[in-house]
Each structure stands twice: as C-alpha cells, then as structure tokens.
C-alpha cells in the first residue's frame, strides 16, 4: 500500500464534486478528504495507476495531480487525524 494525495480542479459540467466524493473513497483501503479538493488514499497501486483510474471520469478541461507520499506534516485537516497519522507512521 502507498499513501497517495489526490488533488483536482473540476472545470467542466462533469464530473461533479459529488461524483468525485463518491468515487475516491472506493479506490483506497483507507481514505479521507484532507482539504476541499485534496484527498488521501492508502492505495494498492502506483500513482500512475490511480491517475489513470480517476482520469476515466474527468473531462478534458479538468486538472488532476496524484502524488505518492512518504511523510507528511500538518496542523488541522478534514480527514480523521488518527487514520492519517497511522498511515504515515507506517510509511516512515
């Protein structure tokens, strides 16, 4: 498993933020919204594989960034802090 951060800008009519909110948690073993359009996933594949999966619902005008992370530092997040902390302690 790898810690992935996903961030996106939706610039067209589809997908909606609700569609992204419904899809992203299904792709990771653990996941959560970190910031408004930033998600963390404990993902069983590569950043490219996750990008390719998400890209299937994005329009040509949408932007997407997927990053594999080994460590993190933060103050307050929208995601459950303990699950996020545990995921990064495993990666260290």
PDB file of N, CA, C and O in Angstrom:
ATOM      1  N   UNK A   1       0.834  -1.180   0.000  1.00  0.00           N
ATOM      2  CA  UNK A   1       0.000   0.000   0.000  1.00  0.00           C
ATOM      3  C   UNK A   1       0.881   1.246   0.000  1.00  0.00           C
ATOM      4  O   UNK A   1       1.973   1.263   0.569  1.00  0.00           O
ATOM      5  N   UNK A   2       0.380   2.272  -0.647  1.00  0.00           N
ATOM      6  CA  UNK A   2       1.110   3.532  -0.716  1.00  0.00           C
ATOM      7  C   UNK A   2       0.181   4.680  -0.325  1.00  0.00           C
ATOM      8  O   UNK A   2      -1.010   4.661  -0.635  1.00  0.00           O
ATOM      9  N   UNK A   3       0.729   5.659   0.346  1.00  0.00           N
ATOM     10  CA  UNK A   3      -0.019   6.868   0.676  1.00  0.00           C
ATOM     11  C   UNK A   3      -0.035   7.780  -0.535  1.00  0.00           C
ATOM     12  O   UNK A   3       1.012   8.215  -1.013  1.00  0.00           O
ATOM     13  N   UNK A   4      -1.224   8.062  -1.022  1.00  0.00           N
ATOM     14  CA  UNK A   4      -1.378   8.925  -2.189  1.00  0.00           C
ATOM     15  C   UNK A   4      -2.162  10.168  -1.799  1.00  0.00           C
ATOM     16  O   UNK A   4      -3.125  10.093  -1.037  1.00  0.00           O
ATOM     17  N   UNK A   5      -1.745  11.299  -2.323  1.00  0.00           N
ATOM     18  CA  UNK A   5      -2.536  12.513  -2.257  1.00  0.00           C
ATOM     19  C   UNK A   5      -3.062  12.789  -3.654  1.00  0.00           C
ATOM     20  O   UNK A   5      -2.323  12.749  -4.637  1.00  0.00           O
ATOM     21  N   UNK A   6      -4.343  13.066  -3.717  1.00  0.00           N
ATOM     22  CA  UNK A   6      -5.013  13.379  -4.976  1.00  0.00           C
ATOM     23  C   UNK A   6      -5.606  14.771  -4.839  1.00  0.00           C
ATOM     24  O   UNK A   6      -6.301  15.059  -3.864  1.00  0.00           O
ATOM     25  N   UNK A   7      -5.338  15.628  -5.800  1.00  0.00           N
ATOM     26  CA  UNK A   7      -5.965  16.939  -5.833  1.00  0.00           C
ATOM     27  C   UNK A   7      -6.426  17.217  -7.254  1.00  0.00           C
ATOM     28  O   UNK A   7      -5.818  16.758  -8.221  1.00  0.00           O
ATOM     29  N   UNK A   8      -7.501  17.968  -7.363  1.00  0.00           N
ATOM     30  CA  UNK A   8      -8.087  18.195  -8.678  1.00  0.00           C
ATOM     31  C   UNK A   8      -8.800  19.531  -8.725  1.00  0.00           C
ATOM     32  O   UNK A   8      -9.191  20.085  -7.698  1.00  0.00           O
ATOM     33  N   UNK A   9      -8.962  20.042  -9.949  1.00  0.00           N
ATOM     34  CA  UNK A   9      -9.811  21.189 -10.249  1.00  0.00           C
ATOM     35  C   UNK A   9     -10.809  20.717 -11.295  1.00  0.00           C
ATOM     36  O   UNK A   9     -10.424  20.255 -12.369  1.00  0.00           O
ATOM     37  N   UNK A  10     -12.074  20.834 -10.980  1.00  0.00           N
ATOM     38  CA  UNK A  10     -13.121  20.455 -11.920  1.00  0.00           C
ATOM     39  C   UNK A  10     -13.587  21.708 -12.637  1.00  0.00           C
ATOM     40  O   UNK A  10     -14.129  22.615 -12.006  1.00  0.00           O
ATOM     41  N   UNK A  11     -13.385  21.773 -13.948  1.00  0.00           N
ATOM     42  CA  UNK A  11     -13.667  22.974 -14.724  1.00  0.00           C
ATOM     43  C   UNK A  11     -14.798  22.808 -15.726  1.00  0.00           C
ATOM     44  O   UNK A  11     -15.147  23.757 -16.428  1.00  0.00           O
ATOM     45  N   UNK A  12     -15.374  21.615 -15.801  1.00  0.00           N
ATOM     46  CA  UNK A  12     -16.471  21.366 -16.728  1.00  0.00           C
ATOM     47  C   UNK A  12     -17.715  20.923 -15.974  1.00  0.00           C
ATOM     48  O   UNK A  12     -17.729  20.907 -14.743  1.00  0.00           O
ATOM     49  N   UNK A  13     -18.751  20.568 -16.706  1.00  0.00           N
ATOM     50  CA  UNK A  13     -20.007  20.172 -16.074  1.00  0.00           C
ATOM     51  C   UNK A  13     -19.939  18.803 -15.392  1.00  0.00           C
ATOM     52  O   UNK A  13     -20.670  18.551 -14.434  1.00  0.00           O
ATOM     53  N   UNK A  14     -19.082  17.940 -15.871  1.00  0.00           N
ATOM     54  CA  UNK A  14     -18.942  16.590 -15.299  1.00  0.00           C
ATOM     55  C   UNK A  14     -17.481  16.225 -15.226  1.00  0.00           C
ATOM     56  O   UNK A  14     -16.721  16.565 -16.132  1.00  0.00           O
ATOM     57  N   UNK A  15     -17.066  15.546 -14.184  1.00  0.00           N
ATOM     58  CA  UNK A  15     -17.875  15.084 -13.074  1.00  0.00           C
ATOM     59  C   UNK A  15     -18.173  16.221 -12.097  1.00  0.00           C
ATOM     60  O   UNK A  15     -17.537  17.275 -12.127  1.00  0.00           O
ATOM     61  N   UNK A  16     -19.135  15.981 -11.249  1.00  0.00           N
ATOM     62  CA  UNK A  16     -19.439  16.926 -10.178  1.00  0.00           C
ATOM     63  C   UNK A  16     -18.551  16.600  -8.978  1.00  0.00           C
ATOM     64  O   UNK A  16     -17.930  15.538  -8.924  1.00  0.00           O
ATOM     65  N   UNK A  17     -18.498  17.513  -8.027  1.00  0.00           N
ATOM     66  CA  UNK A  17     -17.746  17.242  -6.797  1.00  0.00           C
ATOM     67  C   UNK A  17     -18.359  16.041  -6.072  1.00  0.00           C
ATOM     68  O   UNK A  17     -17.638  15.255  -5.458  1.00  0.00           O
ATOM     69  N   UNK A  18     -19.663  15.899  -6.140  1.00  0.00           N
ATOM     70  CA  UNK A  18     -20.338  14.745  -5.513  1.00  0.00           C
ATOM     71  C   UNK A  18     -19.874  13.442  -6.153  1.00  0.00           C
ATOM     72  O   UNK A  18     -19.640  12.457  -5.452  1.00  0.00           O
ATOM     73  N   UNK A  19     -19.740  13.426  -7.472  1.00  0.00           N
ATOM     74  CA  UNK A  19     -19.264  12.219  -8.152  1.00  0.00           C
ATOM     75  C   UNK A  19     -17.840  11.880  -7.718  1.00  0.00           C
ATOM     76  O   UNK A  19     -17.521  10.709  -7.508  1.00  0.00           O
ATOM     77  N   UNK A  20     -16.993  12.875  -7.582  1.00  0.00           N
ATOM     78  CA  UNK A  20     -15.633  12.627  -7.102  1.00  0.00           C
ATOM     79  C   UNK A  20     -15.658  12.156  -5.657  1.00  0.00           C
ATOM     80  O   UNK A  20     -14.931  11.233  -5.290  1.00  0.00           O
ATOM     81  N   UNK A  21     -16.495  12.786  -4.831  1.00  0.00           N
ATOM     82  CA  UNK A  21     -16.626  12.391  -3.419  1.00  0.00           C
ATOM     83  C   UNK A  21     -17.096  10.952  -3.283  1.00  0.00           C
ATOM     84  O   UNK A  21     -16.717  10.267  -2.333  1.00  0.00           O
ATOM     85  N   UNK A  22     -17.903  10.493  -4.203  1.00  0.00           N
ATOM     86  CA  UNK A  22     -18.403   9.113  -4.169  1.00  0.00           C
ATOM     87  C   UNK A  22     -17.361   8.112  -4.682  1.00  0.00           C
ATOM     88  O   UNK A  22     -17.262   6.999  -4.165  1.00  0.00           O
ATOM     89  N   UNK A  23     -16.590   8.505  -5.693  1.00  0.00           N
ATOM     90  CA  UNK A  23     -15.625   7.591  -6.308  1.00  0.00           C
ATOM     91  C   UNK A  23     -14.355   7.413  -5.489  1.00  0.00           C
ATOM     92  O   UNK A  23     -13.935   6.282  -5.244  1.00  0.00           O
ATOM     93  N   UNK A  24     -13.747   8.495  -5.069  1.00  0.00           N
ATOM     94  CA  UNK A  24     -12.413   8.424  -4.465  1.00  0.00           C
ATOM     95  C   UNK A  24     -12.348   7.481  -3.265  1.00  0.00           C
ATOM     96  O   UNK A  24     -11.415   6.680  -3.201  1.00  0.00           O
ATOM     97  N   UNK A  25     -13.280   7.527  -2.311  1.00  0.00           N
ATOM     98  CA  UNK A  25     -13.171   6.620  -1.164  1.00  0.00           C
ATOM     99  C   UNK A  25     -13.248   5.130  -1.542  1.00  0.00           C
ATOM    100  O   UNK A  25     -12.758   4.280  -0.799  1.00  0.00           O
ATOM    101  N   UNK A  26     -13.847   4.823  -2.664  1.00  0.00           N
ATOM    102  CA  UNK A  26     -13.965   3.431  -3.110  1.00  0.00           C
ATOM    103  C   UNK A  26     -12.644   2.877  -3.640  1.00  0.00           C
ATOM    104  O   UNK A  26     -12.486   1.662  -3.758  1.00  0.00           O
ATOM    105  N   UNK A  27     -11.707   3.745  -3.954  1.00  0.00           N
ATOM    106  CA  UNK A  27     -10.458   3.316  -4.590  1.00  0.00           C
ATOM    107  C   UNK A  27      -9.356   2.953  -3.607  1.00  0.00           C
ATOM    108  O   UNK A  27      -8.426   2.230  -3.965  1.00  0.00           O
ATOM    109  N   UNK A  28      -9.443   3.437  -2.387  1.00  0.00           N
ATOM    110  CA  UNK A  28      -8.396   3.176  -1.409  1.00  0.00           C
ATOM    111  C   UNK A  28      -8.882   2.278  -0.294  1.00  0.00           C
ATOM    112  O   UNK A  28     -10.081   2.201  -0.028  1.00  0.00           O
ATOM    113  N   UNK A  29      -7.956   1.600   0.360  1.00  0.00           N
ATOM    114  CA  UNK A  29      -8.284   0.784   1.524  1.00  0.00           C
ATOM    115  C   UNK A  29      -8.757   1.690   2.654  1.00  0.00           C
ATOM    116  O   UNK A  29      -9.762   1.404   3.306  1.00  0.00           O
ATOM    117  N   UNK A  30      -8.043   2.769   2.884  1.00  0.00           N
ATOM    118  CA  UNK A  30      -8.440   3.855   3.778  1.00  0.00           C
ATOM    119  C   UNK A  30      -8.345   5.124   2.959  1.00  0.00           C
ATOM    120  O   UNK A  30      -7.513   5.233   2.059  1.00  0.00           O
ATOM    121  N   UNK A  31      -9.194   6.077   3.271  1.00  0.00           N
ATOM    122  CA  UNK A  31      -9.138   7.343   2.542  1.00  0.00           C
ATOM    123  C   UNK A  31      -9.856   8.415   3.335  1.00  0.00           C
ATOM    124  O   UNK A  31     -10.593   8.120   4.275  1.00  0.00           O
ATOM    125  N   UNK A  32      -9.637   9.654   2.952  1.00  0.00           N
ATOM    126  CA  UNK A  32     -10.344  10.767   3.554  1.00  0.00           C
ATOM    127  C   UNK A  32     -10.012  12.055   2.855  1.00  0.00           C
ATOM    128  O   UNK A  32      -8.952  12.210   2.248  1.00  0.00           O
ATOM    129  N   UNK A  33     -10.947  12.979   2.956  1.00  0.00           N
ATOM    130  CA  UNK A  33     -10.724  14.311   2.404  1.00  0.00           C
ATOM    131  C   UNK A  33      -9.787  15.049   3.356  1.00  0.00           C
ATOM    132  O   UNK A  33     -10.051  15.143   4.554  1.00  0.00           O
ATOM    133  N   UNK A  34      -8.708  15.563   2.818  1.00  0.00           N
ATOM    134  CA  UNK A  34      -7.725  16.292   3.609  1.00  0.00           C
ATOM    135  C   UNK A  34      -8.064  17.787   3.602  1.00  0.00           C
ATOM    136  O   UNK A  34      -8.090  18.431   4.650  1.00  0.00           O
ATOM    137  N   UNK A  35      -8.318  18.319   2.426  1.00  0.00           N
ATOM    138  CA  UNK A  35      -8.756  19.697   2.217  1.00  0.00           C
ATOM    139  C   UNK A  35      -9.884  19.643   1.188  1.00  0.00           C
ATOM    140  O   UNK A  35     -10.238  18.551   0.745  1.00  0.00           O
ATOM    141  N   UNK A  36     -10.447  20.751   0.802  1.00  0.00           N
ATOM    142  CA  UNK A  36     -11.645  20.739  -0.044  1.00  0.00           C
ATOM    143  C   UNK A  36     -11.539  19.839  -1.278  1.00  0.00           C
ATOM    144  O   UNK A  36     -12.431  19.025  -1.513  1.00  0.00           O
ATOM    145  N   UNK A  37     -10.489  19.964  -2.055  1.00  0.00           N
ATOM    146  CA  UNK A  37     -10.332  19.086  -3.221  1.00  0.00           C
ATOM    147  C   UNK A  37      -9.000  18.339  -3.152  1.00  0.00           C
ATOM    148  O   UNK A  37      -8.334  18.129  -4.166  1.00  0.00           O
ATOM    149  N   UNK A  38      -8.635  17.950  -1.958  1.00  0.00           N
ATOM    150  CA  UNK A  38      -7.429  17.141  -1.731  1.00  0.00           C
ATOM    151  C   UNK A  38      -7.839  15.928  -0.916  1.00  0.00           C
ATOM    152  O   UNK A  38      -8.443  16.053   0.149  1.00  0.00           O
ATOM    153  N   UNK A  39      -7.506  14.760  -1.427  1.00  0.00           N
ATOM    154  CA  UNK A  39      -7.828  13.501  -0.754  1.00  0.00           C
ATOM    155  C   UNK A  39      -6.559  12.723  -0.464  1.00  0.00           C
ATOM    156  O   UNK A  39      -5.577  12.823  -1.199  1.00  0.00           O
ATOM    157  N   UNK A  40      -6.582  11.945   0.613  1.00  0.00           N
ATOM    158  CA  UNK A  40      -5.536  10.979   0.932  1.00  0.00           C
ATOM    159  C   UNK A  40      -6.131   9.590   0.742  1.00  0.00           C
ATOM    160  O   UNK A  40      -7.270   9.336   1.134  1.00  0.00           O
ATOM    161  N   UNK A  41      -5.355   8.693   0.138  1.00  0.00           N
ATOM    162  CA  UNK A  41      -5.761   7.303  -0.036  1.00  0.00           C
ATOM    163  C   UNK A  41      -4.615   6.385   0.318  1.00  0.00           C
ATOM    164  O   UNK A  41      -3.463   6.665  -0.012  1.00  0.00           O
ATOM    165  N   UNK A  42      -4.922   5.302   0.982  1.00  0.00           N
ATOM    166  CA  UNK A  42      -4.000   4.187   1.175  1.00  0.00           C
ATOM    167  C   UNK A  42      -4.291   3.274  -0.007  1.00  0.00           C
ATOM    168  O   UNK A  42      -5.232   2.481   0.028  1.00  0.00           O
ATOM    169  N   UNK A  43      -3.482   3.388  -1.052  1.00  0.00           N
ATOM    170  CA  UNK A  43      -3.805   2.801  -2.358  1.00  0.00           C
ATOM    171  C   UNK A  43      -2.884   1.629  -2.680  1.00  0.00           C
ATOM    172  O   UNK A  43      -1.681   1.708  -2.434  1.00  0.00           O
ATOM    173  N   UNK A  44      -3.434   0.533  -3.231  1.00  0.00           N
ATOM    174  CA  UNK A  44      -2.631  -0.656  -3.500  1.00  0.00           C
ATOM    175  C   UNK A  44      -1.836  -0.628  -4.807  1.00  0.00           C
ATOM    176  O   UNK A  44      -1.251  -1.646  -5.176  1.00  0.00           O
ATOM    177  N   UNK A  45      -1.796   0.483  -5.505  1.00  0.00           N
ATOM    178  CA  UNK A  45      -1.085   0.558  -6.779  1.00  0.00           C
ATOM    179  C   UNK A  45      -0.176   1.762  -6.849  1.00  0.00           C
ATOM    180  O   UNK A  45       0.200   2.336  -5.828  1.00  0.00           O
ATOM    181  N   UNK A  46       0.170   2.137  -8.060  1.00  0.00           N
ATOM    182  CA  UNK A  46       1.067   3.263  -8.299  1.00  0.00           C
ATOM    183  C   UNK A  46       0.291   4.562  -8.473  1.00  0.00           C
ATOM    184  O   UNK A  46      -0.928   4.553  -8.647  1.00  0.00           O
ATOM    185  N   UNK A  47       1.004   5.665  -8.424  1.00  0.00           N
ATOM    186  CA  UNK A  47       0.385   6.967  -8.681  1.00  0.00           C
ATOM    187  C   UNK A  47      -0.179   7.013 -10.099  1.00  0.00           C
ATOM    188  O   UNK A  47      -1.263   7.551 -10.322  1.00  0.00           O
ATOM    189  N   UNK A  48       0.551   6.452 -11.049  1.00  0.00           N
ATOM    190  CA  UNK A  48       0.074   6.437 -12.439  1.00  0.00           C
ATOM    191  C   UNK A  48      -1.204   5.612 -12.577  1.00  0.00           C
ATOM    192  O   UNK A  48      -2.110   5.999 -13.315  1.00  0.00           O
ATOM    193  N   UNK A  49      -1.288   4.489 -11.882  1.00  0.00           N
ATOM    194  CA  UNK A  49      -2.490   3.656 -11.952  1.00  0.00           C
ATOM    195  C   UNK A  49      -3.693   4.383 -11.351  1.00  0.00           C
ATOM    196  O   UNK A  49      -4.798   4.307 -11.887  1.00  0.00           O
ATOM    197  N   UNK A  50      -3.479   5.077 -10.255  1.00  0.00           N
ATOM    198  CA  UNK A  50      -4.559   5.836  -9.638  1.00  0.00           C
ATOM    199  C   UNK A  50      -4.975   6.999 -10.541  1.00  0.00           C
ATOM    200  O   UNK A  50      -6.166   7.264 -10.706  1.00  0.00           O
ATOM    201  N   UNK A  51      -4.010   7.678 -11.115  1.00  0.00           N
ATOM    202  CA  UNK A  51      -4.314   8.744 -12.082  1.00  0.00           C
ATOM    203  C   UNK A  51      -5.155   8.219 -13.228  1.00  0.00           C
ATOM    204  O   UNK A  51      -6.154   8.831 -13.608  1.00  0.00           O
ATOM    205  N   UNK A  52      -4.748   7.082 -13.779  1.00  0.00           N
ATOM    206  CA  UNK A  52      -5.470   6.506 -14.904  1.00  0.00           C
ATOM    207  C   UNK A  52      -6.903   6.152 -14.533  1.00  0.00           C
ATOM    208  O   UNK A  52      -7.816   6.331 -15.338  1.00  0.00           O
ATOM    209  N   UNK A  53      -7.104   5.650 -13.321  1.00  0.00           N
ATOM    210  CA  UNK A  53      -8.457   5.301 -12.874  1.00  0.00           C
ATOM    211  C   UNK A  53      -9.324   6.541 -12.726  1.00  0.00           C
ATOM    212  O   UNK A  53     -10.475   6.549 -13.162  1.00  0.00           O
ATOM    213  N   UNK A  54      -8.786   7.585 -12.116  1.00  0.00           N
ATOM    214  CA  UNK A  54      -9.545   8.822 -11.926  1.00  0.00           C
ATOM    215  C   UNK A  54      -9.790   9.548 -13.248  1.00  0.00           C
ATOM    216  O   UNK A  54     -10.830  10.179 -13.436  1.00  0.00           O
ATOM    217  N   UNK A  55      -8.844   9.456 -14.140  1.00  0.00           N
ATOM    218  CA  UNK A  55      -8.933  10.152 -15.422  1.00  0.00           C
ATOM    219  C   UNK A  55     -10.119   9.647 -16.254  1.00  0.00           C
ATOM    220  O   UNK A  55     -10.592  10.353 -17.146  1.00  0.00           O
ATOM    221  N   UNK A  56     -10.597   8.446 -15.973  1.00  0.00           N
ATOM    222  CA  UNK A  56     -11.704   7.890 -16.753  1.00  0.00           C
ATOM    223  C   UNK A  56     -12.998   8.675 -16.594  1.00  0.00           C
ATOM    224  O   UNK A  56     -13.866   8.598 -17.464  1.00  0.00           O
ATOM    225  N   UNK A  57     -13.152   9.433 -15.500  1.00  0.00           N
ATOM    226  CA  UNK A  57     -14.379  10.215 -15.336  1.00  0.00           C
ATOM    227  C   UNK A  57     -14.158  11.716 -15.508  1.00  0.00           C
ATOM    228  O   UNK A  57     -15.117  12.487 -15.459  1.00  0.00           O
ATOM    229  N   UNK A  58     -12.919  12.139 -15.707  1.00  0.00           N
ATOM    230  CA  UNK A  58     -12.624  13.566 -15.848  1.00  0.00           C
ATOM    231  C   UNK A  58     -12.822  14.033 -17.283  1.00  0.00           C
ATOM    232  O   UNK A  58     -12.656  13.264 -18.230  1.00  0.00           O
ATOM    233  N   UNK A  59     -13.178  15.298 -17.428  1.00  0.00           N
ATOM    234  CA  UNK A  59     -13.255  15.912 -18.741  1.00  0.00           C
ATOM    235  C   UNK A  59     -11.906  16.457 -19.164  1.00  0.00           C
ATOM    236  O   UNK A  59     -10.981  16.535 -18.356  1.00  0.00           O
ATOM    237  N   UNK A  60     -11.793  16.831 -20.420  1.00  0.00           N
ATOM    238  CA  UNK A  60     -10.535  17.374 -20.941  1.00  0.00           C
ATOM    239  C   UNK A  60     -10.132  18.666 -20.262  1.00  0.00           C
ATOM    240  O   UNK A  60      -8.948  19.003 -20.231  1.00  0.00           O
ATOM    241  N   UNK A  61     -11.096  19.398 -19.715  1.00  0.00           N
ATOM    242  CA  UNK A  61     -10.808  20.684 -19.088  1.00  0.00           C
ATOM    243  C   UNK A  61     -10.449  20.561 -17.609  1.00  0.00           C
ATOM    244  O   UNK A  61     -10.065  21.551 -16.985  1.00  0.00           O
ATOM    245  N   UNK A  62     -10.569  19.350 -17.035  1.00  0.00           N
ATOM    246  CA  UNK A  62     -10.281  19.145 -15.617  1.00  0.00           C
ATOM    247  C   UNK A  62      -8.792  18.921 -15.383  1.00  0.00           C
ATOM    248  O   UNK A  62      -8.076  18.446 -16.264  1.00  0.00           O
ATOM    249  N   UNK A  63      -8.337  19.272 -14.180  1.00  0.00           N
ATOM    250  CA  UNK A  63      -6.936  19.122 -13.794  1.00  0.00           C
ATOM    251  C   UNK A  63      -6.826  18.097 -12.684  1.00  0.00           C
ATOM    252  O   UNK A  63      -7.722  17.998 -11.845  1.00  0.00           O
ATOM    253  N   UNK A  64      -5.738  17.328 -12.663  1.00  0.00           N
ATOM    254  CA  UNK A  64      -5.567  16.258 -11.684  1.00  0.00           C
ATOM    255  C   UNK A  64      -4.090  16.105 -11.344  1.00  0.00           C
ATOM    256  O   UNK A  64      -3.233  16.153 -12.227  1.00  0.00           O
ATOM    257  N   UNK A  65      -3.800  15.920 -10.061  1.00  0.00           N
ATOM    258  CA  UNK A  65      -2.448  15.620  -9.601  1.00  0.00           C
ATOM    259  C   UNK A  65      -2.533  14.486  -8.592  1.00  0.00           C
ATOM    260  O   UNK A  65      -3.315  14.552  -7.644  1.00  0.00           O
ATOM    261  N   UNK A  66      -1.734  13.451  -8.792  1.00  0.00           N
ATOM    262  CA  UNK A  66      -1.638  12.320  -7.869  1.00  0.00           C
ATOM    263  C   UNK A  66      -0.180  12.209  -7.441  1.00  0.00           C
ATOM    264  O   UNK A  66       0.715  12.138  -8.283  1.00  0.00           O
ATOM    265  N   UNK A  67       0.057  12.194  -6.122  1.00  0.00           N
ATOM    266  CA  UNK A  67       1.414  12.161  -5.586  1.00  0.00           C
ATOM    267  C   UNK A  67       1.524  11.044  -4.563  1.00  0.00           C
ATOM    268  O   UNK A  67       0.688  10.938  -3.665  1.00  0.00           O
ATOM    269  N   UNK A  68       2.555  10.204  -4.692  1.00  0.00           N
ATOM    270  CA  UNK A  68       2.850   9.218  -3.649  1.00  0.00           C
ATOM    271  C   UNK A  68       3.681   9.915  -2.581  1.00  0.00           C
ATOM    272  O   UNK A  68       4.660  10.593  -2.892  1.00  0.00           O
ATOM    273  N   UNK A  69       3.288   9.747  -1.321  1.00  0.00           N
ATOM    274  CA  UNK A  69       3.926  10.461  -0.212  1.00  0.00           C
ATOM    275  C   UNK A  69       4.561   9.498   0.779  1.00  0.00           C
ATOM    276  O   UNK A  69       3.990   8.455   1.098  1.00  0.00           O
ATOM    277  N   UNK A  70       5.723   9.847   1.253  1.00  0.00           N
ATOM    278  CA  UNK A  70       6.419   9.056   2.265  1.00  0.00           C
ATOM    279  C   UNK A  70       6.309   9.665   3.650  1.00  0.00           C
ATOM    280  O   UNK A  70       6.389   8.946   4.646  1.00  0.00           O
ATOM    281  N   UNK A  71       6.127  10.977   3.734  1.00  0.00           N
ATOM    282  CA  UNK A  71       5.984  11.636   5.033  1.00  0.00           C
ATOM    283  C   UNK A  71       5.080  12.849   4.873  1.00  0.00           C
ATOM    284  O   UNK A  71       4.835  13.323   3.764  1.00  0.00           O
ATOM    285  N   UNK A  72       4.593  13.336   6.000  1.00  0.00           N
ATOM    286  CA  UNK A  72       3.707  14.499   5.976  1.00  0.00           C
ATOM    287  C   UNK A  72       3.785  15.239   7.304  1.00  0.00           C
ATOM    288  O   UNK A  72       4.115  14.657   8.337  1.00  0.00           O
ATOM    289  N   UNK A  73       3.481  16.508   7.262  1.00  0.00           N
ATOM    290  CA  UNK A  73       3.358  17.334   8.463  1.00  0.00           C
ATOM    291  C   UNK A  73       2.129  18.203   8.258  1.00  0.00           C
ATOM    292  O   UNK A  73       1.874  18.649   7.140  1.00  0.00           O
ATOM    293  N   UNK A  74       1.358  18.454   9.318  1.00  0.00           N
ATOM    294  CA  UNK A  74       0.117  19.198   9.174  1.00  0.00           C
ATOM    295  C   UNK A  74      -0.298  19.832  10.483  1.00  0.00           C
ATOM    296  O   UNK A  74       0.264  19.553  11.542  1.00  0.00           O
ATOM    297  N   UNK A  75      -1.292  20.686  10.383  1.00  0.00           N
ATOM    298  CA  UNK A  75      -1.904  21.286  11.573  1.00  0.00           C
ATOM    299  C   UNK A  75      -3.302  20.708  11.715  1.00  0.00           C
ATOM    300  O   UNK A  75      -3.494  19.755  12.470  1.00  0.00           O
ATOM    301  N   UNK A  76      -4.268  21.249  11.021  1.00  0.00           N
ATOM    302  CA  UNK A  76      -5.639  20.743  11.068  1.00  0.00           C
ATOM    303  C   UNK A  76      -6.037  20.257   9.689  1.00  0.00           C
ATOM    304  O   UNK A  76      -5.699  20.873   8.679  1.00  0.00           O
ATOM    305  N   UNK A  77      -6.764  19.139   9.655  1.00  0.00           N
ATOM    306  CA  UNK A  77      -7.220  18.570   8.395  1.00  0.00           C
ATOM    307  C   UNK A  77      -8.678  18.155   8.528  1.00  0.00           C
ATOM    308  O   UNK A  77      -9.201  18.035   9.636  1.00  0.00           O
ATOM    309  N   UNK A  78      -9.322  17.939   7.400  1.00  0.00           N
ATOM    310  CA  UNK A  78     -10.686  17.437   7.403  1.00  0.00           C
ATOM    311  C   UNK A  78     -10.734  15.927   7.644  1.00  0.00           C
ATOM    312  O   UNK A  78     -11.729  15.412   8.154  1.00  0.00           O
ATOM    313  N   UNK A  79      -9.670  15.222   7.282  1.00  0.00           N
ATOM    314  CA  UNK A  79      -9.605  13.771   7.432  1.00  0.00           C
ATOM    315  C   UNK A  79      -9.447  13.400   8.904  1.00  0.00           C
ATOM    316  O   UNK A  79      -8.949  14.196   9.700  1.00  0.00           O
ATOM    317  N   UNK A  80      -9.874  12.187   9.260  1.00  0.00           N
ATOM    318  CA  UNK A  80      -9.659  11.670  10.613  1.00  0.00           C
ATOM    319  C   UNK A  80      -8.162  11.686  10.900  1.00  0.00           C
ATOM    320  O   UNK A  80      -7.397  10.985  10.239  1.00  0.00           O
ATOM    321  N   UNK A  81      -7.747  12.470  11.867  1.00  0.00           N
ATOM    322  CA  UNK A  81      -6.331  12.655  12.157  1.00  0.00           C
ATOM    323  C   UNK A  81      -5.595  11.390  12.520  1.00  0.00           C
ATOM    324  O   UNK A  81      -4.436  11.226  12.137  1.00  0.00           O
ATOM    325  N   UNK A  82      -6.235  10.480  13.255  1.00  0.00           N
ATOM    326  CA  UNK A  82      -5.550   9.264  13.684  1.00  0.00           C
ATOM    327  C   UNK A  82      -5.279   8.316  12.521  1.00  0.00           C
ATOM    328  O   UNK A  82      -4.185   7.760  12.433  1.00  0.00           O
ATOM    329  N   UNK A  83      -6.235   8.121  11.638  1.00  0.00           N
ATOM    330  CA  UNK A  83      -6.020   7.251  10.473  1.00  0.00           C
ATOM    331  C   UNK A  83      -4.919   7.808   9.584  1.00  0.00           C
ATOM    332  O   UNK A  83      -4.069   7.066   9.092  1.00  0.00           O
ATOM    333  N   UNK A  84      -4.943   9.110   9.385  1.00  0.00           N
ATOM    334  CA  UNK A  84      -3.922   9.766   8.567  1.00  0.00           C
ATOM    335  C   UNK A  84      -2.549   9.623   9.222  1.00  0.00           C
ATOM    336  O   UNK A  84      -1.572   9.291   8.551  1.00  0.00           O
ATOM    337  N   UNK A  85      -2.474   9.871  10.520  1.00  0.00           N
ATOM    338  CA  UNK A  85      -1.214   9.751  11.257  1.00  0.00           C
ATOM    339  C   UNK A  85      -0.683   8.321  11.190  1.00  0.00           C
ATOM    340  O   UNK A  85       0.507   8.112  10.956  1.00  0.00           O
ATOM    341  N   UNK A  86      -1.559   7.339  11.394  1.00  0.00           N
ATOM    342  CA  UNK A  86      -1.150   5.933  11.336  1.00  0.00           C
ATOM    343  C   UNK A  86      -0.595   5.572   9.962  1.00  0.00           C
ATOM    344  O   UNK A  86       0.402   4.857   9.864  1.00  0.00           O
ATOM    345  N   UNK A  87      -1.225   6.053   8.920  1.00  0.00           N
ATOM    346  CA  UNK A  87      -0.778   5.728   7.562  1.00  0.00           C
ATOM    347  C   UNK A  87       0.626   6.246   7.320  1.00  0.00           C
ATOM    348  O   UNK A  87       1.439   5.555   6.705  1.00  0.00           O
ATOM    349  N   UNK A  88       0.927   7.437   7.785  1.00  0.00           N
ATOM    350  CA  UNK A  88       2.254   7.984   7.543  1.00  0.00           C
ATOM    351  C   UNK A  88       3.286   7.428   8.501  1.00  0.00           C
ATOM    352  O   UNK A  88       4.473   7.429   8.171  1.00  0.00           O
ATOM    353  N   UNK A  89       2.892   6.956   9.666  1.00  0.00           N
ATOM    354  CA  UNK A  89       3.868   6.325  10.564  1.00  0.00           C
ATOM    355  C   UNK A  89       4.305   4.982   9.982  1.00  0.00           C
ATOM    356  O   UNK A  89       5.442   4.562  10.195  1.00  0.00           O
ATOM    357  N   UNK A  90       3.419   4.303   9.253  1.00  0.00           N
ATOM    358  CA  UNK A  90       3.785   3.038   8.576  1.00  0.00           C
ATOM    359  C   UNK A  90       4.773   3.298   7.449  1.00  0.00           C
ATOM    360  O   UNK A  90       5.643   2.467   7.186  1.00  0.00           O
ATOM    361  N   UNK A  91       4.651   4.436   6.782  1.00  0.00           N
ATOM    362  CA  UNK A  91       5.480   4.738   5.628  1.00  0.00           C
ATOM    363  C   UNK A  91       6.887   5.160   6.012  1.00  0.00           C
ATOM    364  O   UNK A  91       7.816   5.020   5.217  1.00  0.00           O
ATOM    365  N   UNK A  92       7.052   5.667   7.206  1.00  0.00           N
ATOM    366  CA  UNK A  92       8.352   6.210   7.624  1.00  0.00           C
ATOM    367  C   UNK A  92       9.393   5.135   7.840  1.00  0.00           C
ATOM    368  O   UNK A  92      10.532   5.441   8.193  1.00  0.00           O
TER     369      UNK A  92
END
